[in-house]
Amino acid sequence: MPAHTSAEVCAVDDTGRRICLHQPAQRIAALSPGATELVWAAGAGDQVVAVVAYSDYPEMAKTVPSVGSHTRLDLEALISLRPDLVIGWVTGNPGEQLDALDDLGLPVFAIEPRTFEGVSSAIERLAVLAGTESTGFAEADAFRKGMANLRTRYQQASPVPVFYQVWDEPLMSVNDQHLIGKVITLCGGRNVFGDLDRLVPRISTEAVLAANPEAILAGGMGEENRHWLTRWAGFPELRATAQGNLFFVPPSLIQRPTPRMLEGSRLFCEKLETARARR
């Protein structure tokens, strides 16, 4: 084992692996849009040399070279950019491609936050590896406090039965273990598909009609694509439709486990407050 130098930094990733660098990372590759956002949140945006498709936030991320998509990386292009730290996504990147990078001696730090605390923790660990602790820890703390404030504010709210539509064809929702499911609970909602086994279960129109949610929230494809809700407007017998509780939430604010979830969660909670007011 080499002697520890004062510059060495270590952190444990979301697979339980301890990753150590001889010095803070200067050339970071982020292999998912969520990872890209988290690296920026950690204060290390200037050190990012590679991203993947759909890494569209923050705006500066669009100027960084892309090395394929999160499901199919261009390993040659990635290696040519000489990263000294690769941020992988536990279930999002192909395992064999991450293994190939590992075999080449590139430090691969795999993340996948499944809780609100996991988001803050990921930011802090990335900040340690990048040497940007002051920025990263402040951002992580702001997210932690913001989510705690929402929890306090809505913990006594009367429950609203909710269907969250994460995809249209096929029709898909989330269960209570999914991070969006946790947002529903945080806001005082009751996820009508929360007990299903899969994180992102496929469901039928009939199942939604049978569950008869009081509110339907949809993300849609892109930021202004609200047409998913028009399907439900065609069912006046649905409680959500009858009470006008068909809501759109911009997917980038709720579907990536990043600090923007705080803004998305506030918006989500406001929609459920609107539904309560319409009773």
Sequence and secondary structure as in RCSB ss.txt:
>XXXX:A:sequence
MPAHTSAEVCAVDDTGRRICLHQPAQRIAALSPGATELVWAAGAGDQVVAVVAYSDYPEMAKTVPSVGSHTRLDL
EALISLRPDLVIGWVTGNPGEQLDALDDLGLPVFAIEPRTFEGVSSAIERLAVLAGTESTGFAEADAFRKGMANL
RTRYQQASPVPVFYQVWDEPLMSVNDQHLIGKVITLCGGRNVFGDLDRLVPRISTEAVLAANPEAILAGGMGEEN
RHWLTRWAGFPELRATAQGNLFFVPPSLIQRPTPRMLEGSRLFCEKLETARARR
>XXXX:A:secstr
     TT EEEE TTS EEEESS  SSEEE SHHHHHHHHHTT GGGEEEB TT  SSGGGGGS B EETTEE H
HHHHHT  SEEEEETTTS HHHHHHHHHTT  EEEE   SHHHHHHHHHHHHHHHT HHHHHHHHHHHHHHHHHH
HHHHTTS  EEEEEE BTTTTB   TTSHHHHHHHHTTEEETTTT SSSS B  HHHHHHH  SEEEE  SSSS 
 GGGHHHHT TTSHHHHTT EEE  GGGTSSSSTHHHHHHHHHHHHHHHHHHT 
